[in-house]
Amino acid sequence: MNLYECFVCGDPQESKTCDRCRARIRGDLLALPEQFAWLHLSRQRLQGGGGDGRSGKRLHPPTPGNEAVLNLLGPAARDAVTDARDQEGQVPFLAVLEGWCEAVVEERGLTGVRGDVSSMTTLLTRQLPWICEQPWVADFQEEIRALVRTSQRITLTEPRREVLKGVRCPSCEMLSLVRYFPGDWSAQCLHCSSVRLDERDYRLLIQSQAQEAHNAVKG
């Protein structure tokens, strides 16, 4: 059996990208159409008055969300947006997807799709098995993840984090496991990027550590 290092997380796997990383990329792609819609709603809230006591009349195009939130994003959101393409970093939202779609279409000899979020994310999702076999999948994952995170911050839809008290990370042994709502994982470590446990693995970890504690008391 041939083992590879996952192109994304580096864990040894039978495939070039592990199942967990594949699932996470798929989840981020599926989140993009909804996030794009939320971005437009965030813009509309400020067009009629920002709720901060200021007039809704502006002499420049409206920003895509509350200015207090945009200030936290640094370079990703300081500039005013001049069209429907809300920004992630210095690259417009749609331009990130367009660039990856063009690369996939060219390399695979496919027919191009329309430049809307739904069409482009559908193409990338359908081609995900092939994308996950390419050495550049880590770059793809990083850009799509950054796009989701930036959008979530602007739209105030970022997942909530809950610290999982009393459960040690199986790798570093620290009390650093957290859970995100909503999220793809039951638990993950703040320090160990490779530790992401689904619900079954998390329950088994709890049982194992509880048994260890019980044995220590008895011993």
BAFI-3210 file (N, C-alpha, C; in Angstrom, 3 decimals, decimal comma, padded with zeros to 6 digits):
// residues 219
n [1|2|3|4|5|6|7|8|9|10|11|12|13|14|15|16|17|18|19|20|21|22|23|24|25|26|27|28|29|30|31|32|33|34|35|36|37|38|39|40|41|42|43|44|45|46|47|48|49|50|51|52|53|54|55|56|57|58|59|60|61|62|63|64|65|66|67|68|69|70|71|72|73|74|75|76|77|78|79|80|81|82|83|84|85|86|87|88|89|90|91|92|93|94|95|96|97|98|99|100|101|102|103|104|105|106|107|108|109|110|111|112|113|114|115|116|117|118|119|120|121|122|123|124|125|126|127|128|129|130|131|132|133|134|135|136|137|138|139|140|141|142|143|144|145|146|147|148|149|150|151|152|153|154|155|156|157|158|159|160|161|162|163|164|165|166|167|168|169|170|171|172|173|174|175|176|177|178|179|180|181|182|183|184|185|186|187|188|189|190|191|192|193|194|195|196|197|198|199|200|201|202|203|204|205|206|207|208|209|210|211|212|213|214|215|216|217|218|219]
n.u [000,850|000,646|001,665|000,972|001,962|-000,464|-001,416|-002,396|-002,589|-000,447|-000,487|000,104|-001,355|-003,531|-004,347|-003,693|-004,711|-006,146|-009,218|-010,460|-009,482|-010,411|-013,182|-013,375|-012,602|-014,655|-016,835|-016,225|-016,403|-019,129|-020,183|-019,758|-021,679|-023,814|-022,447|-021,738|-024,226|-024,904|-023,000|-023,962|-026,333|-025,228|-024,102|-026,441|-027,603|-026,137|-026,656|-029,068|-028,660|-026,504|-027,047|-025,478|-025,962|-025,314|-025,949|-027,704|-027,035|-024,470|-021,295|-019,731|-019,223|-021,023|-019,642|-019,062|-020,145|-020,546|-018,600|-017,029|-016,541|-015,204|-012,816|-011,427|-010,561|-008,358|-006,115|-007,784|-010,267|-010,288|-010,434|-012,908|-015,580|-016,239|-017,907|-020,030|-018,362|-017,284|-014,532|-011,739|-008,881|-006,721|-007,904|-010,806|-013,898|-015,251|-013,214|-011,319|-012,579|-012,974|-010,344|-009,462|-011,369|-010,832|-008,274|-008,785|-010,610|-009,011|-006,861|-008,216|-009,633|-012,309|-015,665|-016,227|-017,847|-020,574|-019,923|-020,956|-021,400|-022,687|-022,541|-019,762|-018,832|-020,163|-018,922|-016,259|-016,716|-017,652|-015,351|-013,673|-012,575|-010,551|-009,069|-008,058|-006,051|-003,991|-000,808|-001,023|-003,186|-003,124|-002,685|-005,061|-006,936|-006,160|-006,736|-009,508|-010,435|-009,567|-011,170|-013,727|-013,479|-012,908|-015,241|-017,130|-016,400|-016,967|-019,729|-020,610|-021,071|-019,374|-018,264|-019,052|-016,883|-016,287|-014,728|-013,564|-013,755|-011,669|-010,848|-008,127|-005,829|-005,066|-002,562|-000,725|-001,318|-002,391|-004,892|-006,551|-008,550|-011,187|-014,481|-016,377|-019,243|-021,475|-019,824|-017,408|-016,211|-016,150|-014,331|-011,276|-007,753|-006,192|-003,518|-002,388|-002,463|-003,128|-004,896|-008,072|-011,092|-013,795|-017,259|-017,497|-014,794|-014,184|-015,890|-014,856|-012,342|-012,985|-014,058|-011,777|-009,983|-011,438|-011,463|-008,732|-008,389|-010,017|-008,659|-006,301|-007,149|-007,981|-005,571]
n.v [-001,195|002,146|005,091|008,524|011,887|014,013|016,593|018,911|018,926|017,349|014,868|011,293|009,430|007,314|008,497|011,474|013,767|013,996|012,529|014,174|016,763|017,035|017,070|019,414|021,382|021,067|021,842|024,554|025,533|025,103|026,924|029,414|030,640|031,417|033,118|035,156|036,220|037,175|039,178|041,109|041,797|042,926|045,232|046,589|047,206|049,402|051,254|052,471|053,903|053,626|052,827|053,993|056,521|058,217|059,888|058,303|059,182|059,270|060,262|058,583|055,225|052,663|050,795|047,210|046,381|046,823|049,530|049,369|046,681|046,213|047,591|045,841|044,015|044,936|045,369|043,880|045,036|047,839|049,627|051,329|049,561|049,323|048,017|045,117|043,216|042,119|042,354|040,199|040,456|042,053|041,137|040,829|039,226|037,575|037,357|035,653|033,141|033,073|032,945|030,395|028,761|029,221|028,108|025,385|024,726|025,155|023,314|020,889|020,839|021,679|023,002|026,409|028,238|030,387|033,606|033,777|033,307|030,893|029,209|028,980|027,909|025,492|024,231|024,005|022,400|020,024|019,274|018,731|016,159|015,754|018,121|017,733|015,946|017,357|019,019|021,688|021,960|022,756|025,516|026,257|025,450|027,177|029,766|029,633|029,091|031,435|033,277|032,531|032,964|035,745|036,791|035,868|037,337|039,960|039,786|039,078|036,402|034,546|031,399|030,428|029,865|027,264|026,326|023,139|021,917|020,169|018,086|016,594|017,335|014,773|014,784|016,943|016,942|019,057|021,200|022,162|021,831|022,736|023,598|024,497|026,390|027,134|024,159|021,939|020,061|018,037|018,496|020,301|021,061|023,938|024,273|022,148|021,572|019,301|017,863|017,081|016,133|013,996|013,467|010,842|010,070|011,990|011,325|008,805|009,597|011,023|008,916|007,283|008,953|009,334|006,737|006,404|008,266|007,102|004,659|005,686|006,716|004,385|002,980]
n.w [000,000|-000,936|000,684|001,133|001,913|003,053|000,896|002,001|004,937|005,658|006,904|006,935|004,335|002,317|000,028|-001,952|-000,830|002,297|003,645|005,523|005,003|002,387|002,904|004,362|002,523|000,640|002,228|002,645|000,006|-000,494|001,253|000,159|-001,776|-000,058|001,705|-000,068|-000,659|001,903|002,122|000,330|001,643|003,904|002,857|002,094|004,544|005,407|003,449|003,929|006,196|008,890|011,499|013,366|014,022|011,977|008,853|006,146|003,660|001,306|-000,060|-001,444|-002,703|-000,892|001,850|002,350|004,808|008,389|009,538|011,810|011,977|009,586|010,010|011,577|009,822|008,497|005,725|004,058|003,895|003,944|001,783|-000,170|-001,698|-005,097|-006,818|-007,336|-006,337|-003,555|-001,243|-000,591|001,026|-001,249|-003,479|-005,414|-004,442|-006,372|-008,247|-007,169|-007,355|-010,129|-011,108|-010,230|-011,462|-014,173|-014,338|-013,794|-015,839|-018,106|-017,735|-017,684|-020,001|-020,187|-020,634|-020,186|-017,466|-016,409|-014,856|-012,232|-008,671|-007,892|-010,193|-010,535|-008,072|-008,162|-010,345|-009,321|-007,093|-008,259|-009,586|-007,533|-006,616|-008,557|-008,245|-005,687|-006,138|-007,143|-006,889|-006,138|-004,503|-001,831|-001,949|-003,196|-001,230|000,857|-000,170|-000,648|001,932|003,257|001,963|002,812|005,602|005,768|004,660|006,528|008,770|007,957|007,554|010,014|010,635|011,601|012,856|016,225|018,994|021,267|024,209|025,028|027,939|030,216|028,562|027,078|024,424|022,131|021,005|021,850|024,515|025,886|027,397|025,155|023,325|021,135|019,950|017,104|016,190|013,615|012,324|010,748|012,284|015,242|017,270|017,668|017,904|019,292|018,970|017,547|014,294|012,884|014,393|014,325|015,234|014,526|015,513|016,492|017,021|018,918|021,055|021,697|022,577|024,900|026,456|026,697|028,127|030,429|031,410|031,909|033,986|035,896|036,372|037,416|039,856|041,146|041,179]
ca.u [000,000|001,405|001,242|001,380|001,699|-001,568|-000,947|-002,896|-002,220|000,808|-000,643|000,235|-002,657|-003,508|-004,599|-002,832|-005,350|-006,909|-010,672|-010,879|-009,196|-011,375|-014,479|-013,319|-012,616|-016,013|-017,690|-015,956|-016,978|-020,585|-020,558|-019,504|-022,864|-024,544|-021,658|-021,826|-025,540|-024,816|-022,217|-024,845|-027,229|-024,442|-024,024|-027,753|-027,892|-025,529|-027,157|-030,202|-028,300|-025,688|-027,353|-024,491|-026,314|-024,906|-026,904|-027,560|-026,577|-023,017|-020,694|-018,885|-019,921|-021,113|-018,782|-019,874|-020,532|-020,324|-017,229|-016,297|-016,095|-014,236|-011,538|-010,742|-010,056|-007,122|-006,069|-008,805|-011,546|-010,201|-010,821|-014,321|-015,884|-016,842|-018,874|-020,651|-017,369|-016,743|-013,137|-010,963|-007,569|-006,749|-008,507|-012,267|-014,497|-015,482|-011,972|-010,677|-013,226|-012,727|-008,988|-009,379|-012,190|-010,096|-007,172|-009,344|-011,176|-007,918|-006,105|-009,064|-010,299|-013,746|-016,390|-016,309|-019,163|-020,874|-019,116|-021,663|-020,879|-023,281|-021,986|-018,346|-018,649|-020,636|-017,837|-015,134|-017,131|-017,679|-013,975|-012,868|-011,729|-009,354|-008,298|-007,372|-004,908|-002,996|000,111|-001,370|-004,452|-002,947|-002,921|-006,504|-007,587|-005,842|-007,448|-010,950|-010,641|-009,422|-012,347|-014,831|-013,251|-013,060|-016,673|-017,821|-016,123|-017,702|-021,169|-020,882|-021,574|-018,248|-018,655|-018,722|-015,937|-016,508|-013,615|-013,999|-013,045|-011,397|-010,452|-006,781|-005,495|-004,353|-001,212|000,126|-001,732|-002,839|-006,343|-006,668|-009,549|-012,320|-015,500|-016,944|-020,647|-021,485|-018,509|-017,295|-015,523|-016,633|-013,302|-009,959|-006,794|-005,734|-002,079|-002,010|-003,317|-003,532|-005,874|-009,456|-011,811|-015,231|-018,022|-017,166|-013,449|-014,210|-016,511|-013,892|-011,292|-013,542|-014,135|-010,423|-009,411|-012,191|-010,977|-007,401|-008,574|-010,570|-007,582|-005,329|-007,723|-007,968|-004,206]
ca.v [000,000|003,385|006,164|009,860|012,954|014,846|017,852|020,048|018,884|016,632|013,563|010,161|008,989|006,489|009,399|012,651|014,688|013,140|012,689|015,307|018,000|017,083|017,468|020,809|022,204|021,000|022,662|025,968|025,861|025,152|028,091|030,671|031,353|032,042|034,239|036,246|036,838|037,930|040,382|042,109|042,263|043,796|046,517|047,242|047,757|050,717|052,185|053,206|054,429|052,583|052,480|054,611|057,920|058,992|059,913|057,273|059,780|059,159|060,818|057,537|053,944|052,093|049,661|045,999|045,965|047,799|050,015|048,883|045,323|046,289|048,032|044,673|043,191|045,486|045,632|043,144|045,725|049,272|050,384|051,268|048,661|050,138|047,244|044,039|042,216|042,412|042,023|039,368|040,998|042,975|040,431|040,771|037,933|036,766|037,151|034,459|031,983|033,105|032,489|028,939|028,124|029,294|027,142|024,034|024,561|025,064|022,085|019,724|020,936|021,748|024,183|027,401|028,501|031,793|034,174|033,997|032,491|029,559|028,415|028,719|026,978|024,178|023,660|023,643|021,279|018,824|018,925|018,620|014,953|015,986|019,193|017,192|015,157|018,262|019,515|023,037|021,969|023,499|026,926|026,368|025,378|028,379|030,927|029,461|029,238|032,852|033,961|032,235|033,614|037,187|037,059|035,635|038,455|041,127|039,562|038,699|035,024|033,687|030,382|030,641|028,887|026,786|025,555|021,848|021,850|018,871|017,074|016,899|017,026|013,493|014,971|017,773|016,696|020,300|021,419|023,162|021,416|023,641|023,217|025,670|026,283|025,805|023,745|020,611|019,151|018,005|019,084|020,492|021,632|025,277|024,246|021,067|021,731|017,994|017,240|017,452|014,916|013,969|013,202|009,502|010,103|012,823|010,542|007,776|010,259|011,284|007,636|006,841|009,770|009,047|005,450|006,651|008,936|006,102|003,729|006,382|006,798|003,040|002,537]
ca.w [000,000|-001,014|001,569|000,735|002,863|002,570|000,337|002,778|006,356|005,829|007,537|006,004|003,844|001,116|-001,097|-001,898|000,104|003,210|003,604|006,349|004,268|001,283|003,442|004,772|001,304|000,105|003,085|002,367|-001,303|-000,377|002,056|-000,546|-002,288|001,044|002,188|-001,037|-000,439|003,149|001,856|-000,260|002,697|004,774|002,158|002,091|005,863|005,545|002,446|004,471|007,505|009,481|012,869|014,241|014,165|010,816|007,745|005,133|002,418|001,205|-001,265|-002,017|-002,687|000,454|002,180|002,403|006,136|009,447|009,471|012,975|011,656|008,497|010,547|012,128|008,724|007,969|004,278|003,315|003,764|004,186|000,603|-000,539|-002,797|-006,154|-007,591|-006,571|-005,973|-002,245|-001,291|000,326|000,757|-002,380|-004,612|-005,313|-004,108|-007,569|-008,982|-006,612|-007,972|-011,572|-011,356|-010,069|-012,504|-015,435|-014,285|-013,884|-017,184|-019,074|-017,561|-017,911|-021,292|-019,940|-021,094|-019,132|-016,868|-016,169|-013,792|-010,975|-007,576|-007,901|-011,297|-010,326|-006,958|-008,625|-011,147|-008,462|-006,248|-009,097|-009,940|-006,314|-006,580|-009,370|-007,609|-004,511|-006,591|-007,699|-005,860|-005,727|-003,758|-000,585|-002,277|-003,433|000,073|001,631|-000,712|-000,424|003,380|003,588|001,428|003,727|006,890|005,624|004,460|007,788|009,668|007,473|007,693|011,406|010,671|011,946|013,837|017,633|019,521|022,625|024,765|025,560|029,209|030,833|027,580|026,595|023,041|022,073|020,482|022,715|025,900|026,509|027,430|024,089|022,344|020,980|018,968|016,450|015,786|013,011|011,881|010,161|013,192|016,607|018,121|017,074|018,841|018,936|018,737|016,623|013,118|012,359|015,295|014,062|015,582|014,275|016,734|017,001|017,600|020,122|022,133|022,088|023,344|026,234|027,165|026,985|029,186|031,649|031,911|032,463|035,281|036,829|036,720|038,253|041,194|041,712|041,375]
c.u [000,887|000,811|001,805|001,253|000,601|-001,034|-001,323|-002,379|-000,928|000,707|-000,452|-001,134|-002,470|-003,765|-003,779|-003,404|-006,285|-008,398|-011,124|-010,628|-010,127|-012,729|-014,495|-013,336|-014,011|-016,961|-017,487|-016,542|-018,490|-021,055|-020,483|-020,746|-023,648|-023,780|-021,722|-023,155|-025,532|-024,021|-023,089|-025,824|-026,504|-024,285|-025,331|-028,096|-027,319|-026,068|-028,318|-029,909|-027,632|-026,041|-026,365|-024,743|-025,949|-025,966|-026,630|-027,080|-025,047|-022,534|-019,773|-019,640|-019,938|-020,146|-019,640|-020,233|-020,284|-018,865|-016,399|-015,763|-015,014|-012,865|-010,740|-010,113|-008,788|-007,207|-007,180|-010,056|-011,467|-010,675|-012,308|-014,497|-016,657|-017,770|-019,374|-019,638|-016,723|-015,370|-012,685|-009,516|-007,678|-007,418|-010,024|-012,773|-014,609|-014,193|-011,209|-011,255|-012,957|-011,341|-008,857|-010,210|-011,466|-008,962|-007,682|-009,871|-010,069|-007,193|-006,919|-009,752|-011,799|-014,355|-016,510|-017,729|-019,356|-020,106|-019,877|-021,178|-021,402|-022,667|-020,532|-018,094|-019,142|-019,553|-016,698|-015,471|-017,145|-016,272|-013,085|-012,050|-010,446|-008,467|-007,472|-006,206|-003,768|-002,090|-000,208|-002,658|-004,323|-003,163|-004,406|-007,257|-007,389|-006,630|-008,956|-011,280|-010,546|-010,630|-013,545|-014,668|-013,442|-014,524|-017,450|-017,602|-016,915|-019,192|-021,583|-021,504|-020,458|-018,681|-018,218|-017,807|-016,246|-015,292|-014,157|-013,200|-012,843|-010,980|-009,109|-006,636|-004,715|-002,919|-000,316|-000,208|-002,167|-004,366|-006,687|-007,649|-010,718|-013,280|-016,092|-018,384|-020,975|-020,095|-018,520|-016,751|-016,185|-015,630|-012,016|-009,076|-006,344|-004,264|-001,660|-002,947|-003,834|-004,610|-007,248|-010,281|-013,280|-015,938|-017,666|-015,805|-013,413|-014,816|-015,572|-012,762|-011,767|-013,577|-012,754|-009,815|-010,150|-011,727|-009,589|-007,499|-009,085|-009,490|-006,558|-005,836|-007,665|-006,548|-003,520]
c.v [001,246|004,422|007,479|010,777|013,826|016,186|019,053|020,033|018,127|015,284|012,445|009,599|008,073|007,316|010,666|013,775|013,868|013,475|013,909|016,629|018,149|017,596|018,949|021,740|022,235|021,881|024,148|026,392|026,014|026,366|029,393|031,354|032,061|033,253|035,427|036,982|037,687|039,219|041,480|042,649|043,197|045,176|047,273|047,834|049,163|051,721|053,011|053,858|053,350|052,198|053,092|056,114|058,782|058,924|058,784|057,833|059,787|059,784|059,826|056,224|053,349|050,936|048,434|045,534|047,089|048,212|049,544|047,479|045,364|046,728|046,872|043,810|043,738|045,722|044,950|043,963|047,227|050,102|050,260|050,335|049,426|049,353|046,123|043,028|042,597|041,784|041,060|039,747|042,043|042,347|040,381|039,337|037,038|036,465|035,931|033,208|031,926|032,556|030,981|028,209|028,122|028,273|025,719|023,761|024,364|023,730|020,837|019,747|020,980|022,983|025,157|027,609|029,999|032,287|034,507|032,994|031,063|028,674|028,040|027,757|025,577|023,483|023,166|022,463|019,976|018,341|018,706|017,330|015,115|017,055|018,648|016,271|016,035|018,822|020,924|023,109|022,726|024,998|027,187|026,398|026,655|029,589|030,828|029,635|030,701|033,647|033,755|033,006|035,119|037,563|036,896|036,781|039,700|040,987|039,152|037,306|034,042|032,676|030,749|029,528|028,548|025,967|024,286|021,554|020,404|017,775|017,487|016,553|015,717|013,618|015,727|017,633|017,974|020,392|022,505|022,743|022,394|023,065|024,497|025,395|027,405|025,449|022,326|019,574|019,184|018,668|019,253|021,219|023,004|025,293|023,231|021,087|020,396|017,328|017,833|016,190|015,027|013,536|011,848|009,498|010,913|012,059|009,441|008,373|010,552|010,001|007,151|007,627|009,579|007,733|005,603|007,297|007,964|005,131|004,384|006,491|005,430|002,590|003,258]
c.w [000,000|-000,070|001,064|001,946|002,271|002,100|001,199|004,211|006,628|006,495|006,513|005,632|002,645|-000,140|-000,907|-001,048|000,987|003,169|004,398|005,641|003,068|001,765|003,824|003,558|000,696|000,919|002,838|001,023|-001,217|000,416|001,272|-001,113|-001,192|001,584|001,237|-000,895|000,836|002,961|001,257|000,773|003,650|004,157|002,289|003,454|006,016|004,541|002,978|005,794|008,292|010,884|013,847|014,390|012,979|009,715|006,777|003,805|002,396|-000,096|-001,935|-001,934|-001,288|000,636|002,421|003,799|007,125|009,484|010,656|012,743|010,592|008,995|011,120|011,041|008,102|006,473|003,502|003,097|003,981|003,009|000,342|-001,718|-003,859|-007,061|-006,710|-006,057|-004,646|-002,111|-000,216|000,055|-000,340|-003,603|-004,446|-005,105|-005,341|-008,330|-008,462|-007,277|-009,470|-011,903|-011,261|-011,115|-013,848|-015,466|-014,471|-015,294|-018,216|-018,963|-017,895|-019,265|-021,184|-020,589|-019,930|-018,634|-016,711|-014,938|-012,533|-009,931|-007,635|-008,977|-011,039|-009,168|-007,329|-009,445|-010,252|-007,555|-007,041|-009,437|-008,721|-006,231|-007,392|-008,748|-006,446|-004,871|-007,102|-006,599|-005,378|-004,913|-002,439|-000,808|-002,507|-002,105|000,882|001,138|-000,476|001,054|003,800|003,119|002,346|005,034|006,813|005,462|005,758|008,763|009,262|007,760|009,100|011,514|011,011|013,005|015,254|018,120|020,967|023,062|025,386|026,823|029,666|029,878|026,987|025,115|022,995|021,556|021,459|024,198|026,624|026,491|026,407|023,000|022,331|019,951|018,402|016,028|014,807|012,518|011,360|011,142|014,561|017,537|017,334|018,074|018,338|018,548|017,679|015,419|012,583|013,210|015,037|014,214|015,201|015,554|017,348|017,685|018,884|021,303|022,616|022,918|024,768|027,061|027,589|028,138|030,503|032,272|032,524|033,843|036,325|037,299|037,636|039,691|041,878|042,043|042,517]
res [m|n|l|y|e|c|f|v|c|g|d|p|q|e|s|k|t|c|d|r|c|r|a|r|i|r|g|d|l|l|a|l|p|e|q|f|a|w|l|h|l|s|r|q|r|l|q|g|g|g|g|d|g|r|s|g|k|r|l|h|p|p|t|p|g|n|e|a|v|l|n|l|l|g|p|a|a|r|d|a|v|t|d|a|r|d|q|e|g|q|v|p|f|l|a|v|l|e|g|w|c|e|a|v|v|e|e|r|g|l|t|g|v|r|g|d|v|s|s|m|t|t|l|l|t|r|q|l|p|w|i|c|e|q|p|w|v|a|d|f|q|e|e|i|r|a|l|v|r|t|s|q|r|i|t|l|t|e|p|r|r|e|v|l|k|g|v|r|c|p|s|c|e|m|l|s|l|v|r|y|f|p|g|d|w|s|a|q|c|l|h|c|s|s|v|r|l|d|e|r|d|y|r|l|l|i|q|s|q|a|q|e|a|h|n|a|v|k|g]
***
